[in-house]
Amino acid sequence: MTHFLHTQGDLDAGLVELIKLDPRLGPAAETAGAFNLRRREGGYPGLCAIVCGQQLSVASAAAIRERLFAAFDPFHHNAVTSARSDKLKRLGLSNAKIKSIKEIGKAVGSGAIDLTAVGEMDADAAHALLTALHGVGPWTADIYLLFCLGHADAFPAGDLAVQEAARIALNLRKRPDAKQLTKIAETWRPWRGVAAHLMWAYYHVVKKRDGIGLQTKAKVAAKKHWPQIKKTKSAKKAKKATRKTAPVKRAKKAKGARRAN
């Protein structure tokens, strides 16, 4: 039976069941305190929003999403798939993400996938169907199932914050990777999505910062987001200008030294 987290009551009830399955999570729940259910829009807009935010800072992802949704109102897969790539690039999307949202749009348009009905499936089956889409990896698939469709058993094992919170909560020697955490989380079925919410809330308390959306390569990839590309080009121009003026400065310096002698 598939469980859903559509309301705060669903989340609270799921937490009670989760702690019954694994009493080790009780202290973590006490430390985290009350935490709210987080939901996002589903369907093609919801999945595209997550794809656009992959491996970007929260601020950069939000800015790109805002420009994208403002450019296509209403946001429909037919409009996006038929849009020129240069238009999408001006909105801040990389070539890879442009290809991803276009390919996803084609899959939705052809009926290859129903992004709403997928939520009724078993978490593993839904995960496999979503990751078969171009540009949708494990983390994106699980975040979509959990936040956009409210699937109670979706579990983003590759999320750094969830991994680190699990390490602290379960008193592990080192932070588990995605494979190790997936194995640990088997105990939490069918409430792994509740466990993810708990881990994020726990992480927020113990680390004093929000952890939702942290991915394995987030720190590295964040350097590549759109606003910084302009800054990098400017820096290159400045460096080039410095190289041109350097020989002139050295010549003047040498001339001054000869006069002094």
N, C-alpha and C positions, 0 to 999 in steps of 0.2 A: 504493500500500500504506500502510495506517495503522499508525503505530508507537505504542507505549505505554510509559509510564514507571511500571511497577508496582513495580520494585525499585530499590535503589541501583545495582545493576549496570547496569540499563537506562539510568539517568541518566549514569553514568560512560561507558558505551559511546557514548551519544548525544553527549556532550561532545566525544569524540574525532572523531566524524563532523562535528560542527558546526565545529570548528576547521579541519578539512580544507576545508570549504566557504568559510570566511572566516578566513584566518590572522591577520587584524587582531585577532581575539578571543583569540589566544594569550596576549598579555601580561595581559589582563584576567583570564583564567583563573588565571594564575600569581599575580597579586595577590590574587584572591579566595581561593585555596587550596582545600582540600577543603570541600565543602558538601553538605548532606544533602537528599535528596528529601523533599518535604512532600506529604502526602496527607490528604484529609478524607473523611468519609462521603459517599456518593453518593445518588442518588435524590431523592425529594421532601424528606426531612429536610435533605440536603446543600444543595440549592438554596435552601430557605427560610432556612437559616442564613446564607448569603451575602447574601440579600436583606435580612435583618434587620440585617446589619452594614454596609449601604451608607451611605457618607458619615458614619460615626460613628467616634469614637475606639475603639481596641482594647478598652479597659476597658468602655466603655458597651455596645459590641456584645456582648461576652462576657456581661455581666450580663443583657441582654435575652434572649439565646439560652438562658441557663440557666433563666430564669423560664419561657420559652415551652416548652422541652422538659420541664420539671418539671410543667407544667400539663397536658400531653398525653403520657401515657406508657402505651402506645407512641404515637409520633408518627405519625399516619396522616392522609392527606388528607381522608378522610371526616369525621373528628372535627373537623378544623380548619375545613373549609368549612361545617359545621353549627353551629359555635360562634358565640355572640353577639359582636358587635363590641365591646360595652362590656367584656366579659371580656378580649378581646385587648388592648384599650386600657389596661386596668389593668396589663398585663404590661410596658407601656412602648412598645408599637408605635404608630406614627403611623397616621392614617387611610389614607394612601397605601400603607403597607406591609401593613396589614390587607387592603386590597383586592387587593394583589399576591399574597399567599400564598393567599388564597381563590381567586382566578382561576387560579393555577397548579394548585391542588388540583383545581379543576373540570376543567381540561385533562387532568390525569393520570387522574382518575376516568372521564372520557368516552373515554379512549383516544386523544385528539388528539395526545398525545406520550408517548413512552416515554423517560424520563430516563436509562435505562441504555443502551438500544440506540442512542441518539443518539451515544454515544461511538465507535461503529463507523463512523460516517460521516466523509467528508472534513471537515476543520476548517471550511472556509468554509460548507459546507452545514449542518453542525451548528450553527454560529454563527447562521446565518439562521433556523433552526428555533427556536432558543432565544430569540432576540431578538423573535420574533413573539409570545412570551408577554407578558402584561401585567406591567409592572414589571421586566422583564429587559432591561437595556441591554447594550451591547457588552462593558463591563468585567466585569459579572456573568456573562455567558455564557462568556467566555474563562476566568475564574477557575474556574468550575464545570467546564468541560472539562479544564482543566489539573490542578487539585487533587483534584477528586472522581472524575474518570474516567481521569486519567492520560494524556490525549491529548497526544502529543509535539509536535504542530504547533499547538496552541492558543497564541495570543499576545495578551496584554492591552496593546495599543499605547497605550491611554489612561492607563496607570498612570504617575504622576509619577516614581516611583523608577526604573522601567525607562527612561523617557525621559531622566532626568538621568544615569543610569549609562551609557547609550548615548552621550550627549554627551561624557562624559569619556573613555570607552573608545575612541571613534572619533575623538576630537580634533575635534569639531564646534564651529563658532563659537558656536552657540546651541542650546538644548535643542529637539529636534524635537517637533512636535505629533504627535497620533495618526496623521494622514494621512501625514506625512513619515516617521514611524518604520515604518509599515506597508510603505511602499515600500522602505525600507532593508532590512527584514526578509525581503523576498522571496528574498534570497540565502541565507537560513538555512533555507528549507524543505527537508525536512520535519521539521526539528529546532527550530522556533521556540520551542516550549515549553521546550526545554533552554536556549535563549538567554535566555528570561525568568528561569529559575532562576539562570543565571549573572549576569545583570544585577542581580538582587536581592542575591546574595551579594557581588558587586563593590561595590554601593552601600553595603552594610553595612560593608565595610572602609574605603572611602574617605570615607564620611560619618559613620562611627562611630555609626550607628543603623539599626534595622531598617526596611526600606522596603516590605515586603509589605502590600498593601492600600491604598496611597496612591492616591486618585482625584483627578481634576482639581479638584473643588469640596470636597475633604475639609476644608480649614481653615475654610471658611465654614459648611458644613453641620454640622460638629461642634458648633457653638454651639447647635444646635437639639435636641440629644439629650435624652432624657427626664429625667434627673436635674436638668438645668439649668432646666427649665420651672418647677419648684417654687421654685427660687432666684429666678427672674425675677419671679414673682408676689409673693414676699416683699419683693423690692426695690421693686416698684411700691407696695405698702402703706406701706412706710417713707417713700417719696417723698411719697405722699399725706398722711401724717401730718405730715411736715415742712412741707408747704404750709399745713396748717391752723394750726400753731403759730407760723408765721412772723409773721403780722400781730400776734399777741399780744405777741411778743417785741419787735417794732418799737415798739408802743404803750408798753410798759414803759420802753423805752430813751428814747423821746421825753419821757415824764413825768419820768424821772430827770434829763434834760438841763435841763428847765424849772426844777426845784428847785435845780439847781446854779447857774443863772443868777440 
